[in-house]
Amino acid sequence: MREGLKQLLADAPEVMVRAEATDGHQVLEQVTTLRGHEGLDIVLLDIAMPGRDGLEVLQALRRDWPRLPVLMLSTYP
């Protein structure tokens, strides 16, 4: 799903993918490395991820980067 979404976003010249993560821990590391809302406009976050799931990661992002917009994605019905 991540690759397909990245390909869709690649067609939009105003969008640049700054980072990718395979699990919840990597998401938090990447956001910290990019300094949250200073280096990112939005985080696209899957609910089902290995390690820390998307809801846990969302709670951590809200705590540490409250102004950073997050769009949650899911393949759940």
N, C-alpha and C positions, 0 to 999 in steps of 0.2 A: 504494500500500500504506500509506503514511504517513497519508493522510487517513482511510482505513478504520479503521486502528488508533486514530487519534485520536477518531473517532466512537464506537467501542466503549468507550474509556476515559471518554468524556464521560458515559456512562450510570452510571458509578460515582461517587457523590457524594464519596467519600473520596479520589478521584484528581484531581490538577490537573496539566495539561500546562504546564510552566514554560517550555519552549523547544522549537524545532524547528530542524533544520539540513538543508540540501540536499546537503552534502558533508562529507567528513571534516575538513576545515579548520574549517568552521563548528561542528562538534561540539566540537572542542577549544576554540574561542573561547567558545562558550556555557557549557561546563563551567567554564572559568576565570572568566568573568563571574559565574556563580552560585556560585563558590567551592566547587566539587566537592561533597563529602559534606555540607558545611554547608548548601548551598542545594538539594540534590537528594537524593532517596531512592534513585533508580535511573536508569540510562541505558539506553534501548532502542536498540540499535545494529544496523543492517543490515550484513551482511558485504559486500555489493556496493554501493559508493558511489563517486561520482566523486571525483577528487582523491586523497586518501588513502583506501584501502579500510578496511573495518571491522576487519580484523586489525591493520593498522598503527595505527589509532586506539586499539584495545584495548591495544596495547603501550604507547602514550603515556599512556593513562589509568592503567594499572597502575603506571607509573613515577611519574607526577605526583600521582595520587589513589588510592593503593593500597586505601583502605577504601571506595571508591565502588563499589557493586554495579552490574554491567553484565549485561544480558540480550541475547544475540546472536540476531538473527533472520535467516532466510534463505529464499529461495524456491527455492534449489537442491534437487534431489532428494536 
